[in-house]
Amino acid sequence: MENPAHFRVEIYTVPVADRFLTFDLLIMIAASLVLTAVLLTRHVIGRGMGFVVLTGYVAYVWSTP
């Protein structure tokens, strides 16, 4: 018996800017690890930590050309 559902899989390469691989990806991984550690230890992000995260985000956006 033949499977009535036929799937076609196509794989394409997607161009990625060098800056993403050398800077942005590292920042995203670091931010994820820091936020994971904070949430596993504190369970609440207060005003102080919120200010630190917001300041980090503003610095990241400001550094983007």
C-alpha positions as CSV (number, residue, x, y, z in Angstrom):
1,M,0.0,0.0,0.0
2,E,1.2,3.4,-0.9
3,N,1.1,6.4,1.5
4,P,-1.4,8.9,0.2
5,A,0.3,11.8,1.8
6,H,3.3,13.0,-0.3
7,F,5.7,15.5,1.1
8,R,8.3,17.4,-0.8
9,V,11.3,18.6,1.2
10,E,13.5,21.3,-0.2
11,I,16.6,22.7,1.6
12,Y,17.9,26.1,0.7
13,T,20.9,28.0,2.0
14,V,20.0,31.4,3.5
15,P,22.5,34.2,3.3
16,V,23.4,35.5,6.8
17,A,25.4,38.7,7.4
18,D,28.8,38.2,9.0
19,R,27.9,40.6,11.8
20,F,25.1,38.3,12.9
21,L,27.4,35.3,13.3
22,T,30.2,37.2,15.0
23,F,28.3,39.6,17.3
24,D,24.5,39.3,17.4
25,L,24.4,35.6,17.9
26,L,26.8,35.8,20.8
27,I,24.8,38.6,22.4
28,M,21.6,36.5,22.1
29,I,23.1,33.4,23.6
30,A,24.7,35.4,26.5
31,A,21.4,37.2,27.2
32,S,19.5,33.9,27.2
33,L,21.9,32.4,29.6
34,V,21.9,35.4,32.0
35,L,18.1,35.6,32.0
36,T,17.8,31.8,32.5
37,A,20.1,32.0,35.5
38,V,18.2,34.9,36.9
39,L,14.8,33.3,36.6
40,L,16.1,30.0,38.0
41,T,17.5,31.7,41.1
42,R,15.2,34.6,41.8
43,H,11.9,33.7,40.0
44,V,11.1,37.5,39.9
45,I,12.7,40.2,37.9
46,G,12.5,43.4,40.0
47,R,13.1,47.0,39.1
48,G,16.8,46.9,39.5
49,M,17.2,43.8,37.3
50,G,14.7,45.3,34.8
51,F,16.8,48.5,34.6
52,V,19.9,46.4,34.0
53,V,18.2,44.4,31.2
54,L,16.7,47.6,29.7
55,T,20.1,49.4,29.8
56,G,21.7,46.3,28.1
57,Y,19.1,46.4,25.4
58,V,19.5,50.1,24.7
59,A,23.3,49.6,24.6
60,Y,22.8,46.8,22.1
61,V,20.5,48.7,19.9
62,W,22.8,51.8,20.1
63,S,25.7,49.7,18.9
64,T,23.9,48.4,15.9
65,P,24.9,50.4,12.8
